Amino acid sequence: MALWLATLAAAGMLAGCSHRKQTPALEYLPDMAYSPAVKAQNEDPMHPGQSAMRPPVPGTVPRGFTPYRYAAQDSLLAQRDLVNPLPRTADVLGRGQRVFMTYCVVCHGPKGDGQGYIVPKFPMPPSLLSPKVSGWADGRIYHVITRGQNLMPNYASQILPEDRWAVIHYVRVLERAANPRPEDLKAAGIPDTAAAPAAAPAAAPDTTKGKP
């Protein structure tokens, strides 16, 4: 009898290890395997009048995401608090140029002077080379990119935070190119005509000589 039981148990174990088996012989807790599925947009049968897809808890943010704490009207606070964390390297400037030529050039133009492709169909945007914008701190420009200003929408969903800082570095390059310093002209081999003294005009010939 014991031998027969041992033989039967061994046969059962061997059958359980077969690769040809498609369904389990015995199911434990079948309700977990065959639970009713509810689509996210459908009504929750356990909570009538509510969607099966639960909204996130207020204040929830995605993992790795840092909320931007400044409101649209807090430009002066952003100007005071925010500092560009990126060094002004060739790689950063190259990245800033690529992002500028993708998102900013349409309105502000390749030189940043407001002569973008939308002009004259739409109003000319402010020049990034103006004394007003040139005098802004990097944090304020970052705030305008993030929150928008006047007719300019925000670009928070299109441009990553680090790319916004890179664009600001590139805007500083455009400002410097529009208003070069004497050392810039010297490095480029261009004479500084503004600093050179103007040549004295040639004296007019004296036509009174020889006359009585």
C-alpha positions as CSV (number, residue, x, y, z in Angstrom):
1,M,0.0,0.0,0.0
2,A,2.8,2.4,0.9
3,L,4.6,1.6,-2.3
4,W,1.5,2.3,-4.3
5,L,1.0,5.7,-2.7
6,A,4.6,6.6,-3.3
7,T,4.3,5.6,-6.9
8,L,1.1,7.7,-7.3
9,A,2.8,10.7,-5.7
10,A,5.8,10.4,-7.9
11,A,3.6,10.2,-11.0
12,G,1.7,13.3,-9.9
13,M,4.9,15.2,-9.3
14,L,6.3,14.3,-12.8
15,A,3.0,15.3,-14.4
16,G,3.2,18.7,-12.6
17,C,6.6,19.3,-14.2
18,S,5.5,18.7,-17.7
19,H,6.1,21.6,-20.2
20,R,3.0,20.7,-22.1
21,K,0.6,21.7,-19.3
22,Q,-1.3,24.8,-20.2
23,T,-3.7,25.3,-17.2
24,P,-3.2,24.5,-13.5
25,A,-4.9,21.4,-12.2
26,L,-6.0,23.3,-9.0
27,E,-6.5,27.0,-8.6
28,Y,-6.2,28.8,-5.3
29,L,-8.1,32.1,-4.9
30,P,-9.5,32.2,-8.5
31,D,-11.0,35.6,-7.8
32,M,-7.5,37.1,-8.0
33,A,-6.9,35.5,-11.3
34,Y,-10.2,36.4,-12.8
35,S,-11.0,39.8,-11.2
36,P,-13.4,42.1,-13.0
37,A,-11.5,44.8,-15.1
38,V,-12.8,48.4,-15.1
39,K,-11.6,50.9,-17.6
40,A,-10.1,54.0,-16.2
41,Q,-12.7,56.4,-17.7
42,N,-15.7,54.3,-16.7
43,E,-17.7,54.7,-13.6
44,D,-16.4,53.0,-10.5
45,P,-19.0,50.3,-9.5
46,M,-17.9,50.7,-5.9
47,H,-18.3,54.5,-5.9
48,P,-21.2,55.5,-8.1
49,G,-20.8,58.9,-9.8
50,Q,-17.0,58.7,-9.6
51,S,-14.4,57.7,-12.2
52,A,-12.5,54.5,-11.8
53,M,-9.3,56.4,-12.3
54,R,-8.6,58.2,-9.1
55,P,-7.1,61.7,-9.3
56,P,-3.8,62.2,-7.5
57,V,-3.7,63.6,-4.0
58,P,-3.5,67.4,-4.0
59,G,0.2,68.5,-4.0
60,T,1.4,65.3,-5.7
61,V,4.4,65.8,-8.0
62,P,6.1,63.3,-10.3
63,R,9.2,61.7,-9.0
64,G,12.3,63.7,-9.9
65,F,10.3,66.8,-10.6
66,T,11.0,70.1,-8.8
67,P,7.9,72.5,-8.7
68,Y,8.5,76.0,-9.8
69,R,7.4,78.1,-6.8
70,Y,7.2,81.5,-8.4
71,A,3.9,82.8,-9.7
72,A,3.7,84.8,-13.0
73,Q,3.7,88.1,-11.1
74,D,6.8,87.2,-9.0
75,S,9.4,88.3,-11.6
76,L,11.3,90.4,-9.2
77,L,11.5,87.6,-6.7
78,A,12.8,85.2,-9.3
79,Q,15.3,87.9,-10.5
80,R,16.6,88.1,-6.9
81,D,16.7,84.4,-6.0
82,L,17.5,82.5,-9.2
83,V,21.1,82.1,-10.3
84,N,22.3,80.5,-13.5
85,P,23.8,77.2,-12.4
86,L,25.5,76.4,-15.7
87,P,29.0,77.4,-16.6
88,R,29.4,79.4,-19.8
89,T,31.3,76.7,-21.8
90,A,31.3,75.9,-25.5
91,D,29.1,72.9,-24.9
92,V,26.5,74.9,-23.0
93,L,26.5,77.7,-25.6
94,G,26.1,75.1,-28.3
95,R,23.1,73.6,-26.5
96,G,21.6,77.0,-25.9
97,Q,22.0,77.9,-29.6
98,R,20.2,74.7,-30.7
99,V,17.3,75.3,-28.3
100,F,17.1,79.0,-29.3
101,M,17.0,78.2,-33.0
102,T,14.3,75.6,-32.3
103,Y,11.9,77.5,-30.0
104,C,12.9,81.2,-29.8
105,V,14.0,82.1,-33.4
106,V,10.4,82.1,-34.7
107,C,9.5,85.2,-32.7
108,H,12.8,86.8,-31.7
109,G,14.8,86.2,-34.9
110,P,18.2,84.6,-35.3
111,K,20.0,87.7,-33.9
112,G,17.5,88.2,-31.1
113,D,16.4,91.6,-32.4
114,G,12.7,90.7,-32.7
115,Q,12.8,90.2,-36.5
116,G,11.4,86.7,-36.3
117,Y,9.5,84.7,-39.0
118,I,6.2,85.8,-37.5
119,V,6.8,89.4,-38.4
120,P,4.9,91.2,-40.0
121,K,1.9,88.9,-39.7
122,F,2.1,89.3,-35.9
123,P,3.3,92.2,-33.7
124,M,7.1,92.5,-33.5
125,P,8.3,91.0,-30.2
126,P,10.6,93.0,-27.9
127,S,14.3,92.9,-28.9
128,L,16.5,90.8,-26.6
129,L,19.2,93.3,-27.4
130,S,17.5,96.3,-25.8
131,P,19.0,97.9,-22.7
132,K,16.0,96.8,-20.7
133,V,16.4,93.1,-21.4
134,S,20.2,93.3,-21.3
135,G,19.9,94.7,-17.8
136,W,17.7,91.9,-16.6
137,A,19.4,89.2,-14.4
138,D,19.4,85.7,-15.7
139,G,16.8,84.7,-13.1
140,R,14.3,87.1,-14.6
141,I,14.8,85.8,-18.1
142,Y,14.4,82.3,-16.8
143,H,11.1,83.4,-15.1
144,V,9.8,84.8,-18.3
145,I,10.6,81.6,-20.2
146,T,9.0,79.5,-17.5
147,R,5.8,81.6,-16.9
148,G,5.5,83.7,-20.0
149,Q,4.9,87.4,-20.3
150,N,2.3,89.5,-22.1
151,L,1.8,87.9,-25.5
152,M,4.6,85.4,-25.0
153,P,3.3,82.0,-23.7
154,N,5.3,80.0,-21.2
155,Y,7.7,77.3,-22.5
156,A,7.9,75.3,-19.3
157,S,6.5,72.2,-21.1
158,Q,8.7,72.5,-24.2
159,I,12.1,73.6,-22.8
160,L,13.8,71.7,-19.9
161,P,15.0,73.8,-17.0
162,E,18.7,73.2,-17.8
163,D,18.0,74.1,-21.4
164,R,16.4,77.4,-20.3
165,W,19.6,78.3,-18.5
166,A,21.7,77.4,-21.6
167,V,19.4,79.6,-23.8
168,I,20.1,82.5,-21.5
169,H,23.8,82.1,-21.9
170,Y,23.3,82.1,-25.6
171,V,21.2,85.3,-25.4
172,R,24.1,86.9,-23.6
173,V,26.3,86.0,-26.5
174,L,23.8,87.7,-28.9
175,E,23.8,90.8,-26.7
176,R,27.6,90.9,-26.7
177,A,27.8,90.4,-30.4
178,A,25.4,93.4,-31.0
179,N,27.4,95.6,-28.6
180,P,31.0,94.3,-28.8
181,R,33.6,95.6,-26.3
182,P,37.0,96.9,-27.5
183,E,38.7,93.7,-26.4
184,D,36.2,91.7,-28.5
185,L,37.1,93.8,-31.6
186,K,40.8,93.4,-30.9
187,A,40.4,89.6,-30.6
188,A,38.6,89.5,-33.9
189,G,41.1,91.7,-35.6
190,I,38.6,94.5,-36.2
191,P,39.8,98.1,-35.7
192,D,38.0,99.9,-33.0
193,T,36.8,102.9,-35.0
194,A,34.8,104.3,-32.0
195,A,38.0,104.6,-29.9
196,A,40.3,105.9,-32.6
197,P,40.5,109.7,-32.8
198,A,38.9,111.2,-35.9
199,A,41.2,112.5,-38.5
200,A,41.3,116.3,-38.9
201,P,39.7,117.5,-42.1
202,A,42.0,118.7,-44.7
203,A,42.5,122.5,-44.8
204,A,40.7,124.3,-47.7
205,P,43.1,125.9,-50.2
206,D,43.7,129.7,-49.7
207,T,42.2,131.3,-52.8
208,T,42.9,134.8,-51.6
209,K,46.7,134.7,-52.2
210,G,47.9,136.8,-55.2
211,K,44.8,139.0,-55.1
212,P,45.1,142.7,-54.5
